[in-house]
Amino acid sequence: MKKIMTIGSGMRDVFVQYEGVETLHLHTKEEDLAYVCMRAGRKIEIQNIMYYCGGGAANSAVSFARAGFNVEAFFKIGSDPAGNFIVKSLAKENVSTIHILQTDQAPTGNFLLFLGRRAIVPY
């Protein structure tokens, strides 16, 4: 079987479930937009925090691995807890991590998404 190598980004996706989401809705000619509004300095009570492996190369690698391909991922992340989480998550999905570069020179990227009452939680 041929190998597939995904090249791009690896990030840690952080989903925060928060029931008190306040939104601002804007309607334009092209689309309807909704923005999450939060008051500066205000504490919020969150119901759940979920961590997932994300980024283009990581997501593609998992998709190919789940389809039965032999997959390697190539990207650079930090030598930090978020980076270690990504490496462990990919290994659990049978993605080779031997080409992932971990460095102390920069932190791993994190993506933050607030989920409201009716939001769909990722896989």
N, C-alpha and C positions, 0 to 999 in steps of 0.2 A: 504494500500500500504506500502511496506517495504521501509525503509529509506536507502539511500546510503550516506556514509561519505567518502570524499576524503581526503587523508592525504599526505602532501608533502610541496610544496612551493607556495607562492603567491608573485608576483612581479608586478611592473609597467613597462609595455613595452612602450618605447618612440621611435616613428618612426619619423625620420627627412627626409623630402623630400628636395633634394638638386640637382639642375639641372647640376651643374658643377662637378659631380663625375668623378674623375680620377681613372682608374683602372690599376692594374698590373696583367697580365695573365701569369700563369705558367702551363706548360704542363708536366705531368709525365707519366710514363707507366700506372699508375692506374687511373688517373683522370686529368681533366682540372680544374684549380683553378683560381679564380679571387679575388684580394684583393683591397680594397678601399685605395687609397693613398691620404694623406693630408699633406701639408707642416706644420711643427711645427710653431706655432705662427701666422699663416695666418688666417685672418678673411674670413668667407664664408657667402654668402647670401643664406638663406634657404627660400624655398617657403612655407613650411607648417610643423607644429609639431603636431603629433597625439599621444594621450595617450590611452592605452588599458590595461585592466587587463590581467595579464599573470602568468606563473608559472604552473607547472604540476597539482597541486591540484586544483588551480583556474580554469584552462582550462577544466579539467575533470568535475568539478562540473557544469560549465556552459553547457557543452555538455549533461550531464545527465539531468539537469533541462530543457533544451530545448526539450529533448525527453519525458518530462512529468513526470520524477521521482521526488520524495521528497528528496532533497539533502542538506547535511550539509558539510561544508568545515572545515578542521582543519589544521592550520599552524600558524606560528608566524611572525608578521610584526612589523614595528615601529609605534609609536604614532606620526606620521608626516603626512604632506599633501599627500604623496604617499600612505601611509597605509590607510588613510581615503578614498582616491579615490578607492582603491581596495574594501573596505567594501561597499561603495555606489554602485559600479559597480556590485558586486555580489548580493546585495539586489535587484537591478533593474532586475536581471535575475532570481529572485525567488530562490536564494540559501541562506540557513540559515547561518548566520554569528556568531551565539552565541558561537561557539567553536574557533573562531579566537582570538588568543592572541595578544594584542598590547602592546608594551613595549617602555619605554623611554631609555632603555639600548642600543639599536642598531637601526640603520635606516632601513627602508624598502629597499629591493633590487630593483634596476632599471636595465633594459635591454635596450641598445641603439642600434638602427639599422638605417643605412643610406639607403635611397631609392633613386635610380637614375631615369632616364627618363622613363624606361620601367618596373619599379618595380611594383609588385602587392601589393596593399594596403590591409591590413587585413580587416575582416568583420566589 
